[in-house]
Amino acid sequence: MTFLEHLDELRKRITHAVTGLLVGFILSFVIYEQVRDFIYQKLAGQIPGGKFIYTEPTEGFFLLMKMCALTGVLIASPYIMLQVWLFIAPGLYAKEKKFAIPFVLSSSLLFIAGAAFTHYVVFPAAWTFFAGFSNDYMEFTPRIDPVFGLYVRLVIALGLTFQLPVLIFVLSRLGIISPQFLIRNFKYAVLAMVVAAAIITPDGNPITQLLVAGPMVGLYLLGIAAAWLFGKSKKSDPAD
């Protein structure tokens, strides 16, 4: 493919991904009440009275749109990952294209797993820290928009972080990295993960950072296993 053909292919995949996202948005809008209740159970867990406030006339409406958009991303994630695969597939050998279904399934499940890990573990831990400063002189009554914004940032960040094994798998199939390289640089990878966890978590709580960095190390080890089993061999195949 020429450079312009690659650009045209990229445009096509982005168009399909956006279409899938719109379909996911519409589906999530249909079940908005269930989505709202599911998210609010975590957001309002540490709030006195279990209710937030909003101060702008359009804030409630745009919150609805944001919730549906986030849920739409999760619903459409398999189709979006399929578009990613279709974009990189022309650069693979025919025998490597058999990994299409495992790639789409694993990347989608890992993204959803990262979102679930945020919802059930990371966000409650961070939120408990933030809400723990109420006393006899002040009461924690936050606006809903910044709280949900924090929730979305953590969900997206952890969802992308959980793609680490898939990224390592793709790079190993392309021959860019090897299991030996990953093992040799393990200590530097752990340091980078600790720094990334400190950036992702907004509260500065070491417990929350450990909750993020711990799974990242596990995902890195999972990526090493994937590179070891499915990575490109150093000896070129004559058939290739």
One Martini backbone bead per residue (centre of mass of N, CA, C, O) as a GRO file, in nm:
protein
  240
    1MET     BB    1   0.098   0.035   0.020
    2THR     BB    2   0.052   0.349   0.007
    3PHE     BB    3   0.032   0.636   0.175
    4LEU     BB    4  -0.256   0.711   0.070
    5GLU     BB    5  -0.380   0.434   0.133
    6HIS     BB    6  -0.334   0.451   0.437
    7LEU     BB    7  -0.509   0.702   0.481
    8ASP     BB    8  -0.770   0.579   0.370
    9GLU     BB    9  -0.781   0.348   0.573
   10LEU     BB   10  -0.792   0.523   0.826
   11ARG     BB   11  -1.053   0.670   0.757
   12LYS     BB   12  -1.230   0.418   0.743
   13ARG     BB   13  -1.182   0.318   1.038
   14ILE     BB   14  -1.280   0.572   1.182
   15THR     BB   15  -1.566   0.568   1.068
   16HIS     BB   16  -1.645   0.293   1.185
   17ALA     BB   17  -1.587   0.358   1.482
   18VAL     BB   18  -1.789   0.595   1.506
   19THR     BB   19  -2.037   0.430   1.432
   20GLY     BB   20  -2.015   0.233   1.669
   21LEU     BB   21  -2.034   0.453   1.887
   22LEU     BB   22  -2.320   0.551   1.812
   23VAL     BB   23  -2.461   0.285   1.866
   24GLY     BB   24  -2.374   0.265   2.163
   25PHE     BB   25  -2.509   0.531   2.249
   26ILE     BB   26  -2.801   0.449   2.183
   27LEU     BB   27  -2.815   0.199   2.364
   28SER     BB   28  -2.746   0.352   2.630
   29PHE     BB   29  -2.992   0.545   2.617
   30VAL     BB   30  -3.209   0.325   2.658
   31ILE     BB   31  -3.040   0.239   2.946
   32TYR     BB   32  -2.991   0.486   3.137
   33GLU     BB   33  -3.101   0.416   3.421
   34GLN     BB   34  -2.909   0.178   3.472
   35VAL     BB   35  -2.648   0.334   3.434
   36ARG     BB   36  -2.692   0.550   3.648
   37ASP     BB   37  -2.722   0.360   3.894
   38PHE     BB   38  -2.450   0.213   3.866
   39ILE     BB   39  -2.270   0.470   3.902
   40TYR     BB   40  -2.395   0.607   4.160
   41GLN     BB   41  -2.323   0.388   4.370
   42LYS     BB   42  -2.018   0.492   4.367
   43LEU     BB   43  -2.026   0.803   4.379
   44ALA     BB   44  -2.240   0.816   4.648
   45GLY     BB   45  -2.109   0.646   4.888
   46GLN     BB   46  -1.962   0.925   5.044
   47ILE     BB   47  -2.232   1.087   5.054
   48PRO     BB   48  -2.432   1.287   5.214
   49GLY     BB   49  -2.744   1.146   5.123
   50GLY     BB   50  -2.657   1.053   4.817
   51LYS     BB   51  -2.607   1.356   4.690
   52PHE     BB   52  -2.579   1.586   4.448
   53ILE     BB   53  -2.476   1.879   4.276
   54TYR     BB   54  -2.607   2.143   4.055
   55THR     BB   55  -2.542   2.482   3.890
   56GLU     BB   56  -2.625   2.418   3.597
   57PRO     BB   57  -2.870   2.385   3.363
   58THR     BB   58  -2.687   2.173   3.167
   59GLU     BB   59  -2.549   1.956   3.350
   60GLY     BB   60  -2.748   1.715   3.347
   61PHE     BB   61  -2.755   1.667   3.041
   62PHE     BB   62  -2.445   1.626   2.994
   63LEU     BB   63  -2.424   1.386   3.182
   64LEU     BB   64  -2.593   1.196   3.016
   65MET     BB   65  -2.410   1.203   2.765
   66LYS     BB   66  -2.152   1.098   2.905
   67MET     BB   67  -2.258   0.828   2.999
   68CYS     BB   68  -2.335   0.723   2.717
   69ALA     BB   69  -2.051   0.748   2.595
   70LEU     BB   70  -1.905   0.555   2.786
   71THR     BB   71  -2.089   0.311   2.733
   72GLY     BB   72  -2.046   0.310   2.424
   73VAL     BB   73  -1.748   0.230   2.433
   74LEU     BB   74  -1.791  -0.046   2.568
   75ILE     BB   75  -1.986  -0.166   2.358
   76ALA     BB   76  -1.786  -0.088   2.097
   77SER     BB   77  -1.502  -0.217   2.148
   78PRO     BB   78  -1.494  -0.462   1.952
   79TYR     BB   79  -1.529  -0.290   1.690
   80ILE     BB   80  -1.288  -0.103   1.734
   81MET     BB   81  -1.073  -0.330   1.748
   82LEU     BB   82  -1.128  -0.432   1.463
   83GLN     BB   83  -1.026  -0.174   1.321
   84VAL     BB   84  -0.740  -0.192   1.423
   85TRP     BB   85  -0.677  -0.463   1.291
   86LEU     BB   86  -0.745  -0.382   0.991
   87PHE     BB   87  -0.509  -0.173   0.983
   88ILE     BB   88  -0.261  -0.382   1.058
   89ALA     BB   89  -0.295  -0.637   0.871
   90PRO     BB   90  -0.128  -0.557   0.605
   91GLY     BB   91   0.155  -0.602   0.789
   92LEU     BB   92   0.089  -0.907   0.772
   93TYR     BB   93   0.087  -1.221   0.761
   94ALA     BB   94  -0.124  -1.469   0.690
   95LYS     BB   95  -0.067  -1.639   0.956
   96GLU     BB   96  -0.124  -1.378   1.148
   97LYS     BB   97  -0.441  -1.331   1.088
   98LYS     BB   98  -0.550  -1.552   1.296
   99PHE     BB   99  -0.544  -1.327   1.543
  100ALA     BB  100  -0.805  -1.160   1.529
  101ILE     BB  101  -0.997  -1.276   1.743
  102PRO     BB  102  -0.807  -1.268   1.990
  103PHE     BB  103  -0.756  -0.965   1.974
  104VAL     BB  104  -1.046  -0.860   2.005
  105LEU     BB  105  -1.121  -1.010   2.265
  106SER     BB  106  -0.885  -0.929   2.452
  107SER     BB  107  -0.902  -0.618   2.425
  108SER     BB  108  -1.196  -0.591   2.516
  109LEU     BB  109  -1.176  -0.738   2.791
  110LEU     BB  110  -0.949  -0.557   2.907
  111PHE     BB  111  -1.102  -0.290   2.896
  112ILE     BB  112  -1.339  -0.382   3.075
  113ALA     BB  113  -1.161  -0.468   3.314
  114GLY     BB  114  -1.049  -0.185   3.370
  115ALA     BB  115  -1.324  -0.055   3.427
  116ALA     BB  116  -1.406  -0.247   3.659
  117PHE     BB  117  -1.162  -0.192   3.841
  118THR     BB  118  -1.233   0.103   3.882
  119HIS     BB  119  -1.525   0.076   3.994
  120TYR     BB  120  -1.453  -0.141   4.241
  121VAL     BB  121  -1.156  -0.016   4.340
  122VAL     BB  122  -1.016   0.260   4.270
  123PHE     BB  123  -1.238   0.474   4.311
  124PRO     BB  124  -1.325   0.405   4.604
  125ALA     BB  125  -1.044   0.461   4.724
  126ALA     BB  126  -1.018   0.758   4.632
  127TRP     BB  127  -1.296   0.860   4.743
  128THR     BB  128  -1.244   0.802   5.041
  129PHE     BB  129  -1.016   1.004   5.068
  130PHE     BB  130  -1.167   1.267   4.979
  131ALA     BB  131  -1.419   1.215   5.193
  132GLY     BB  132  -1.229   1.224   5.478
  133PHE     BB  133  -1.259   1.563   5.558
  134SER     BB  134  -1.494   1.560   5.725
  135ASN     BB  135  -1.660   1.769   5.972
  136ASP     BB  136  -1.797   1.995   6.195
  137TYR     BB  137  -1.725   2.240   5.967
  138MET     BB  138  -1.755   2.034   5.717
  139GLU     BB  139  -1.923   1.944   5.407
  140PHE     BB  140  -1.958   1.702   5.158
  141THR     BB  141  -2.074   1.880   4.846
  142PRO     BB  142  -2.048   1.793   4.544
  143ARG     BB  143  -2.019   1.812   4.220
  144ILE     BB  144  -2.088   1.605   3.954
  145ASP     BB  145  -1.894   1.675   3.720
  146PRO     BB  146  -1.604   1.634   3.852
  147VAL     BB  147  -1.659   1.346   3.948
  148PHE     BB  148  -1.716   1.218   3.671
  149GLY     BB  149  -1.450   1.306   3.543
  150LEU     BB  150  -1.273   1.128   3.725
  151TYR     BB  151  -1.404   0.860   3.649
  152VAL     BB  152  -1.338   0.868   3.344
  153ARG     BB  153  -1.030   0.890   3.359
  154LEU     BB  154  -0.990   0.618   3.504
  155VAL     BB  155  -1.129   0.431   3.304
  156ILE     BB  156  -0.955   0.500   3.055
  157ALA     BB  157  -0.674   0.454   3.175
  158LEU     BB  158  -0.721   0.153   3.260
  159GLY     BB  159  -0.819   0.046   2.990
  160LEU     BB  160  -0.546   0.109   2.844
  161THR     BB  161  -0.352  -0.035   3.039
  162PHE     BB  162  -0.484  -0.328   2.982
  163GLN     BB  163  -0.332  -0.335   2.683
  164LEU     BB  164  -0.039  -0.435   2.727
  165PRO     BB  165  -0.039  -0.732   2.620
  166VAL     BB  166  -0.126  -0.656   2.331
  167LEU     BB  167   0.109  -0.471   2.264
  168ILE     BB  168   0.330  -0.683   2.306
  169PHE     BB  169   0.228  -0.882   2.099
  170VAL     BB  170   0.251  -0.702   1.847
  171LEU     BB  171   0.555  -0.628   1.878
  172SER     BB  172   0.651  -0.926   1.867
  173ARG     BB  173   0.534  -0.993   1.583
  174LEU     BB  174   0.714  -0.750   1.452
  175GLY     BB  175   1.009  -0.764   1.603
  176ILE     BB  176   1.069  -0.528   1.820
  177ILE     BB  177   1.034  -0.737   2.049
  178SER     BB  178   1.136  -0.942   2.333
  179PRO     BB  179   1.146  -1.139   2.604
  180GLN     BB  180   1.437  -1.070   2.681
  181PHE     BB  181   1.399  -0.765   2.686
  182LEU     BB  182   1.175  -0.758   2.906
  183ILE     BB  183   1.339  -0.899   3.129
  184ARG     BB  184   1.591  -0.710   3.132
  185ASN     BB  185   1.371  -0.448   3.177
  186PHE     BB  186   1.194  -0.485   3.436
  187LYS     BB  187   1.283  -0.261   3.639
  188TYR     BB  188   1.208  -0.025   3.447
  189ALA     BB  189   0.911  -0.098   3.416
  190VAL     BB  190   0.832  -0.068   3.712
  191LEU     BB  191   0.905   0.227   3.735
  192ALA     BB  192   0.708   0.324   3.513
  193MET     BB  193   0.452   0.218   3.658
  194VAL     BB  194   0.471   0.391   3.911
  195VAL     BB  195   0.459   0.660   3.763
  196ALA     BB  196   0.189   0.606   3.618
  197ALA     BB  197   0.022   0.565   3.879
  198ALA     BB  198   0.074   0.855   3.988
  199ILE     BB  199  -0.071   0.993   3.744
  200ILE     BB  200  -0.349   0.854   3.747
  201THR     BB  201  -0.361   0.911   4.040
  202PRO     BB  202  -0.499   1.196   4.226
  203ASP     BB  203  -0.441   1.153   4.560
  204GLY     BB  204  -0.150   1.027   4.661
  205ASN     BB  205  -0.218   0.742   4.743
  206PRO     BB  206  -0.039   0.455   4.792
  207ILE     BB  207  -0.269   0.250   4.776
  208THR     BB  208  -0.379   0.334   4.499
  209GLN     BB  209  -0.113   0.300   4.346
  210LEU     BB  210  -0.089  -0.005   4.409
  211LEU     BB  211  -0.360  -0.087   4.267
  212VAL     BB  212  -0.233  -0.007   3.985
  213ALA     BB  213   0.060  -0.128   3.971
  214GLY     BB  214   0.009  -0.427   4.019
  215PRO     BB  215  -0.150  -0.502   3.755
  216MET     BB  216   0.071  -0.400   3.562
  217VAL     BB  217   0.276  -0.618   3.629
  218GLY     BB  218   0.094  -0.856   3.552
  219LEU     BB  219   0.059  -0.765   3.253
  220TYR     BB  220   0.357  -0.776   3.180
  221LEU     BB  221   0.389  -1.080   3.230
  222LEU     BB  222   0.172  -1.160   3.027
  223GLY     BB  223   0.324  -1.037   2.786
  224ILE     BB  224   0.571  -1.220   2.803
  225ALA     BB  225   0.418  -1.482   2.751
  226ALA     BB  226   0.308  -1.398   2.473
  227ALA     BB  227   0.589  -1.348   2.342
  228TRP     BB  228   0.697  -1.637   2.389
  229LEU     BB  229   0.464  -1.791   2.228
  230PHE     BB  230   0.404  -1.556   1.968
  231GLY     BB  231   0.656  -1.456   1.879
  232LYS     BB  232   0.905  -1.372   1.684
  233SER     BB  233   1.138  -1.532   1.531
  234LYS     BB  234   1.473  -1.503   1.475
  235LYS     BB  235   1.421  -1.712   1.264
  236SER     BB  236   1.357  -1.722   0.952
  237ASP     BB  237   1.110  -1.807   0.734
  238PRO     BB  238   1.124  -1.925   0.420
  239ALA     BB  239   0.818  -1.883   0.351
  240ASP     BB  240   0.843  -1.558   0.408
   0.00000   0.00000   0.00000
